C-alpha cells in the first residue's frame, strides 16, 4: 500500500554528521549505517554504525579513517561481507574495512553524480549496481566494477513526473536477498561443454533460520 510505519527515532550522529547511507551485511545479518559531514575547512568527519532494525537505535563503531574528506552518499556489502561506499565529495569508490574502519580508495566513479546515489549488491547476478544523476545525463543505472570503480550503463531512468525531462533521481536502491538464503548451489556458476554434464551440489545452511517449521524452495537454472 505504500504506508509508512515508524520503527524508532535514530539517536543523533556525532557532531555535525548526518546519517546518509544504509547497507546490509549478508554474512552477519547485520544492518549498518554511515554518517558524514564535509565542510570547506577540511574539518569534517565520518562514522560507521550498526543499527537495530527493530528499534531504530544505532551503535557507534567509530570514525571512518581516511586522510581525505569523505561524504558518504551510499554504502553496500557484497556477498562476502566486503563493505563499499560512494564518496560523493571526491566522486570515488572506496572500500571500508568494517573492523578497523579504514577507508581505501579504489577509483573514480563516472559520470559524476550531483546528488546522493543508490548502491546495492544483486545476490543473483553477483553484481554491484549504482544510480547517478546529473543535469546532462539525468538519472542512470549502472553496474559498478568493484576493482576499479568503472561503471557500465544499464539504462537511463525515466521520470515519474512528465514535466521533468531530466529523468528520475534515485537516491536509494535495494535488491531482495537471495531467494533461498539457506540453500546454495555449489558451484553457483558453471560452464557445461557440448554434450557434457557437470555435477552441482546443493548446500543447506540453517544457521540463519530462527523460526521453526518446514522450509521449501525450488532450484532454477538459467544461461545461454
C-alpha positions as CSV (number, residue, x, y, z in Angstrom):
1,X,0.0,0.0,0.0
2,X,3.0,2.3,0.4
3,X,2.0,3.0,4.1
4,X,4.9,4.0,6.3
5,X,5.4,2.6,9.8
6,X,7.8,4.4,12.1
7,X,10.1,2.0,13.9
8,X,12.0,4.4,16.0
9,X,14.0,7.6,16.1
10,X,17.7,7.4,15.4
11,X,20.0,9.0,18.0
12,X,22.0,12.0,16.8
13,X,25.1,11.2,14.8
14,X,28.4,12.6,16.1
15,X,29.0,16.3,15.8
16,X,27.6,17.8,12.6
17,X,27.3,14.5,10.8
18,X,24.1,13.3,9.2
19,X,23.0,9.8,8.5
20,X,23.3,9.3,4.8
21,X,23.6,5.7,3.8
22,X,22.5,2.2,4.9
23,X,23.6,-1.3,3.9
24,X,23.0,-4.9,4.9
25,X,25.9,-7.4,5.6
26,X,24.5,-10.8,4.5
27,X,27.4,-12.7,6.2
28,X,26.4,-11.4,9.7
29,X,22.8,-10.5,9.1
30,X,23.6,-7.0,10.4
31,X,22.4,-3.7,9.1
32,X,24.9,-0.8,9.0
33,X,24.5,3.0,8.6
34,X,27.1,5.6,7.8
35,X,27.1,9.3,8.7
36,X,29.3,12.1,7.5
37,X,29.9,15.8,7.3
38,X,32.0,17.8,4.9
39,X,32.9,21.5,5.1
40,X,35.3,23.9,3.3
41,X,37.8,23.9,6.1
42,X,38.7,20.1,6.0
43,X,37.3,19.7,9.5
44,X,34.5,17.3,8.5
45,X,34.1,13.8,9.9
46,X,32.5,10.4,9.0
47,X,31.4,7.4,11.1
48,X,30.2,3.9,10.9
49,X,27.4,2.5,12.9
50,X,25.3,-0.7,13.3
51,X,21.5,-0.2,13.6
52,X,18.9,-2.3,15.3
53,X,16.1,-2.6,12.7
54,X,13.5,-3.4,15.3
55,X,14.1,-0.2,17.3
56,X,16.0,2.2,15.1
57,X,18.8,2.5,17.7
58,X,22.3,2.8,16.3
59,X,25.6,1.7,17.9
60,X,28.6,3.9,17.0
61,X,31.5,1.7,15.9
62,X,33.8,4.7,15.5
63,X,35.1,7.1,12.9
64,X,35.8,6.0,9.3
65,X,39.5,6.5,8.9
66,X,40.7,8.3,5.8
67,X,43.1,11.2,5.2
68,X,40.5,12.7,2.8
69,X,37.2,14.4,3.4
70,X,34.6,11.8,2.6
71,X,30.9,12.5,2.1
72,X,29.3,9.1,2.2
73,X,26.4,9.0,-0.3
74,X,25.8,5.3,-0.4
75,X,27.2,2.1,1.2
76,X,26.7,-1.6,0.2
77,X,28.1,-5.0,1.0
78,X,28.9,-7.8,-1.5
79,X,28.0,-11.4,-0.6
80,X,31.4,-11.9,1.0
81,X,30.7,-9.2,3.6
82,X,33.0,-6.6,2.0
83,X,31.9,-3.0,2.5
84,X,32.0,-0.4,-0.2
85,X,31.0,3.3,-0.2
86,X,30.5,6.0,-2.7
87,X,32.2,9.2,-1.7
88,X,30.2,12.0,-3.4
89,X,32.7,14.7,-2.2
90,X,35.5,13.2,-4.3
91,X,33.3,11.2,-6.7
92,X,35.1,7.9,-5.9
93,X,34.5,4.4,-4.8
94,X,36.1,3.4,-1.5
95,X,36.4,0.1,0.4
96,X,35.9,0.3,4.1
97,X,37.2,-2.4,6.5
98,X,34.2,-2.9,8.8
99,X,36.5,-4.0,11.7
100,X,39.2,-1.3,11.5
101,X,37.0,1.3,9.6
102,X,40.0,2.2,7.4
103,X,38.8,3.5,4.0
104,X,40.8,2.7,0.9
105,X,40.3,4.5,-2.4
106,X,39.5,2.2,-5.3
107,X,38.9,4.6,-8.2
108,X,36.9,7.4,-9.7
109,X,33.2,6.8,-10.4
110,X,31.9,8.4,-13.6
111,X,29.6,10.0,-14.6
112,X,29.8,12.3,-11.6
113,X,26.6,12.4,-9.6
114,X,25.2,15.7,-8.3
115,X,23.1,14.1,-5.5
116,X,23.4,11.0,-3.3
117,X,23.3,7.8,-5.2
118,X,21.7,4.4,-4.5
119,X,24.1,1.4,-4.4
120,X,23.3,-2.3,-3.7
121,X,24.5,-5.8,-4.5
122,X,22.4,-8.2,-6.6
123,X,22.9,-11.6,-4.9
124,X,21.6,-13.4,-8.0
125,X,23.9,-11.9,-10.7
126,X,26.6,-11.1,-8.1
127,X,27.0,-7.6,-9.4
128,X,27.1,-4.2,-7.7
129,X,24.7,-1.6,-9.1
130,X,24.7,2.2,-8.6
131,X,22.5,5.1,-9.6
132,X,23.7,8.5,-10.7
133,X,22.1,11.8,-11.6
134,X,23.4,14.9,-13.3
135,X,21.9,17.7,-15.3
136,X,23.3,16.4,-18.6
137,X,22.5,12.7,-18.4
138,X,19.6,12.7,-16.0
139,X,19.1,9.6,-13.8
140,X,21.0,6.5,-14.8
141,X,21.5,2.9,-13.6
142,X,25.0,1.4,-13.9
143,X,26.8,-1.7,-12.9
144,X,30.0,-1.0,-10.9
145,X,33.4,-2.7,-11.2
146,X,34.5,-3.1,-7.6
147,X,38.1,-3.5,-8.6
148,X,38.4,-0.2,-10.5
149,X,35.3,2.0,-9.8
150,X,34.4,1.9,-13.6
151,X,30.7,1.9,-14.5
152,X,28.8,0.3,-17.3
153,X,25.5,2.0,-18.2
154,X,22.5,-0.3,-17.9
155,X,19.8,2.2,-18.7
156,X,18.5,5.8,-18.3
157,X,15.9,6.0,-15.6
158,X,12.6,7.6,-16.7
159,X,10.9,10.3,-14.7
160,X,7.7,9.7,-12.8
161,X,6.9,13.3,-13.4
162,X,6.5,14.1,-17.1
163,X,7.4,17.7,-16.6
164,X,10.9,16.7,-15.6
165,X,12.8,15.6,-18.8
166,X,16.0,15.2,-16.8
167,X,14.6,11.9,-15.5
168,X,14.2,10.4,-12.1
169,X,16.8,10.7,-9.4
170,X,17.0,7.5,-7.3
171,X,18.9,8.1,-4.1
172,X,18.3,4.6,-2.7
173,X,18.1,1.2,-4.4
174,X,17.8,-2.3,-2.9
175,X,17.7,-5.8,-4.1
176,X,15.8,-8.6,-2.4
177,X,18.1,-11.1,-0.6
178,X,18.9,-14.3,-2.4
179,X,15.6,-16.3,-3.0
180,X,16.8,-19.2,-0.8
181,X,19.4,-17.9,1.7
182,X,19.6,-21.3,3.4
183,X,20.3,-23.1,0.1
184,X,23.2,-22.5,-2.2
185,X,24.3,-24.2,-5.4
186,X,28.0,-25.3,-5.3
187,X,29.4,-24.1,-7.6
188,X,26.8,-21.4,-8.4
189,X,28.2,-20.8,-11.9
190,X,29.3,-23.5,-14.3
191,X,30.3,-24.0,-17.9
192,X,29.0,-27.2,-19.4
193,X,30.8,-28.4,-22.5
194,X,28.7,-29.5,-25.6
195,X,27.2,-33.0,-25.0
196,X,28.7,-32.9,-21.5
197,X,27.5,-32.7,-17.9
198,X,28.5,-31.1,-14.6
199,X,27.6,-32.1,-11.1
200,X,26.2,-29.3,-8.9
201,X,25.6,-29.8,-5.2
202,X,23.0,-28.0,-3.1
203,X,24.4,-26.9,0.3
204,X,21.9,-26.4,3.1
205,X,22.7,-24.0,5.9
206,X,20.1,-23.5,8.7
207,X,22.2,-21.3,11.0
208,X,20.5,-18.1,9.9
209,X,16.9,-19.5,10.4
210,X,15.2,-18.6,13.6
211,X,11.6,-19.7,13.0
212,X,10.8,-23.4,13.5
213,X,8.9,-25.2,10.7
214,X,9.2,-26.6,7.3
215,X,11.2,-24.7,4.6
216,X,10.6,-25.4,0.9
217,X,12.1,-24.0,-2.3
218,X,12.9,-24.6,-5.9
219,X,16.1,-24.5,-7.9
220,X,16.2,-22.8,-11.3
221,X,18.9,-22.7,-13.9
222,X,19.5,-20.0,-16.4
223,X,22.1,-19.3,-19.0
224,X,22.9,-19.3,-22.7
